[in-house]
Amino acid sequence: MDRIVQQLNDLLHGQIFKWNNALDVLIVAIFIYYVLVLIRGTRAVQLLIGVLVLVLIYWIATYLQLTLTVLLLQGLFAVAVVALVVVFQPELRRALGQLGQLGPLNRLLAPGTEEEVEGIVDELVRAALLISEAKHGALIVLERATGLQDYSETGVPVNGKLTAELLASIFMTRSPLHDGAVIVRGNEIIAAACLLPLEETAQGAAAHRYGMRHRAALSISAQTDAIVIVVSEETQSISIASGGRMIGALDEERLRRVLSSLIRSRIQPLPFRSKAS
C-alpha cells in the first residue's frame, strides 16, 4: 500500500508523464470499471465498502503514527487476501468465465447457418408454447461458448434431436424427467432432469421475487453465457434469462425475436431490464 502511494506521488510530482504511464492508468481504470460492473447489485458491494473503510482507517493510523493499530490492520490485511478470494469466489468465477468467452474462440463457436438457427428457434418457440398451453413448467438451457458438461452430468442423458414434441413430452407432469432442467447443445437435447445452481445473481435481492425455476435460470445465465427459457407452471408465462437478467411475459412474436437475437449474438447481457413474470 505504501509503495502504491509512493508511486502515485512520484508520478504527480516531477515524473514525466510518458505514453506508458497513460496506458498504465487506462488499464487500471478499465479494470476498476469492470470490477464495479461485475459486483453491481450483489452482496460484494457491501463487502467492498467495508474493505475501503479499513484501508481509510489504516492510512489515518499511519499518518497519526498509531503503531499498534497499524500492526493490527497489517495482520488483518494479510488474512483478508485469502478471505476475499473465498468471499468473492462467485464473482471471480463469473469474471474469468466471461474473459474466456472473448476473442477468436467465440468466432469459432459462432452459430451455424441461418437455416440451422431458424430451425432451432422454431422448435424452441413451438416447445415453449406447447408447454405453456398444457399448463406445465419448463426450464430449457441453451449451451453456447461456455460448456455445461458439469451440469448435464447431474441429469439423465437424452442425446436426441431437438424437437418441440420431445421437449413438451419431457416436461409433462407425469414424466420422470420433468423435475429439472433440459440442456440443449445446437440442435440436440443433451440431458434432462439436470440440477442447476442457486447462487447469488447480479439482481441480488430482486431474484427472490421469482420461483425456483426462474432463480435457477438467473443463476446459470449469470455464471455462463447460456440462454435459458423458463415456462412458469403457475402463470404459464414464458421468460428468457441471459447474462443474469430476465425478461418475462413473452408472447410468440417477442419470444421468437429475442431468442433469435440472442442465439446469433455472442454478447452475453440482455439490453433490457428484467420484469416479473
Secondary structure in CASP SS format (residue, H / E / C, confidence):
PFRMAT SS
TARGET T0000
AUTHOR 0000-0000-0000
METHOD secondary structure of the structure
MODEL  1
M C 1.00
D H 1.00
R H 1.00
I H 1.00
V H 1.00
Q H 1.00
Q H 1.00
L H 1.00
N H 1.00
D H 1.00
L H 1.00
L H 1.00
H C 1.00
G C 1.00
Q C 1.00
I C 1.00
F C 1.00
K C 1.00
W H 1.00
N H 1.00
N H 1.00
A H 1.00
L H 1.00
D H 1.00
V H 1.00
L H 1.00
I H 1.00
V H 1.00
A H 1.00
I H 1.00
F H 1.00
I H 1.00
Y H 1.00
Y H 1.00
V H 1.00
L H 1.00
V H 1.00
L H 1.00
I H 1.00
R C 1.00
G C 1.00
T C 1.00
R C 1.00
A H 1.00
V H 1.00
Q H 1.00
L H 1.00
L H 1.00
I H 1.00
G H 1.00
V H 1.00
L H 1.00
V H 1.00
L H 1.00
V H 1.00
L H 1.00
I H 1.00
Y H 1.00
W H 1.00
I H 1.00
A H 1.00
T H 1.00
Y H 1.00
L C 1.00
Q C 1.00
L C 1.00
T H 1.00
L H 1.00
T H 1.00
V H 1.00
L H 1.00
L H 1.00
L H 1.00
Q H 1.00
G H 1.00
L H 1.00
F H 1.00
A H 1.00
V H 1.00
A H 1.00
V H 1.00
V H 1.00
A H 1.00
L H 1.00
V H 1.00
V H 1.00
V H 1.00
F C 1.00
Q H 1.00
P H 1.00
E H 1.00
L H 1.00
R H 1.00
R H 1.00
A H 1.00
L H 1.00
G H 1.00
Q H 1.00
L H 1.00
G C 1.00
Q C 1.00
L C 1.00
G C 1.00
P H 1.00
L H 1.00
N H 1.00
R H 1.00
L H 1.00
L C 1.00
A C 1.00
P C 1.00
G C 1.00
T C 1.00
E H 1.00
E H 1.00
E H 1.00
V H 1.00
E H 1.00
G H 1.00
I H 1.00
V H 1.00
D H 1.00
E H 1.00
L H 1.00
V H 1.00
R H 1.00
A H 1.00
A H 1.00
L H 1.00
L H 1.00
I H 1.00
S H 1.00
E H 1.00
A C 1.00
K C 1.00
H C 1.00
G C 1.00
A E 1.00
L E 1.00
I E 1.00
V E 1.00
L E 1.00
E E 1.00
R C 1.00
A C 1.00
T C 1.00
G C 1.00
L C 1.00
Q H 1.00
D H 1.00
Y H 1.00
S H 1.00
E C 1.00
T C 1.00
G C 1.00
V E 1.00
P E 1.00
V E 1.00
N E 1.00
G E 1.00
K E 1.00
L C 1.00
T C 1.00
A H 1.00
E H 1.00
L H 1.00
L H 1.00
A H 1.00
S H 1.00
I H 1.00
F C 1.00
M C 1.00
T C 1.00
R C 1.00
S C 1.00
P C 1.00
L C 1.00
H C 1.00
D C 1.00
G C 1.00
A E 1.00
V E 1.00
I E 1.00
V E 1.00
R E 1.00
G C 1.00
N C 1.00
E E 1.00
I E 1.00
I E 1.00
A E 1.00
A E 1.00
A E 1.00
C E 1.00
L C 1.00
L C 1.00
P C 1.00
L C 1.00
E C 1.00
E C 1.00
T C 1.00
A C 1.00
Q C 1.00
G H 1.00
A H 1.00
A H 1.00
A H 1.00
H H 1.00
R H 1.00
Y C 1.00
G C 1.00
M H 1.00
R H 1.00
H H 1.00
R H 1.00
A H 1.00
A H 1.00
L H 1.00
S H 1.00
I H 1.00
S H 1.00
A H 1.00
Q H 1.00
T C 1.00
D C 1.00
A C 1.00
I E 1.00
V E 1.00
I E 1.00
V E 1.00
V E 1.00
S C 1.00
E C 1.00
E C 1.00
T C 1.00
Q C 1.00
S C 1.00
I E 1.00
S E 1.00
I E 1.00
A E 1.00
S E 1.00
G C 1.00
G C 1.00
R E 1.00
M E 1.00
I E 1.00
G C 1.00
A C 1.00
L C 1.00
D C 1.00
E H 1.00
E H 1.00
R H 1.00
L H 1.00
R H 1.00
R H 1.00
V H 1.00
L H 1.00
S H 1.00
S H 1.00
L H 1.00
I H 1.00
R H 1.00
S C 1.00
R C 1.00
I C 1.00
Q C 1.00
P C 1.00
L C 1.00
P C 1.00
F C 1.00
R C 1.00
S C 1.00
K C 1.00
A C 1.00
S C 1.00
END
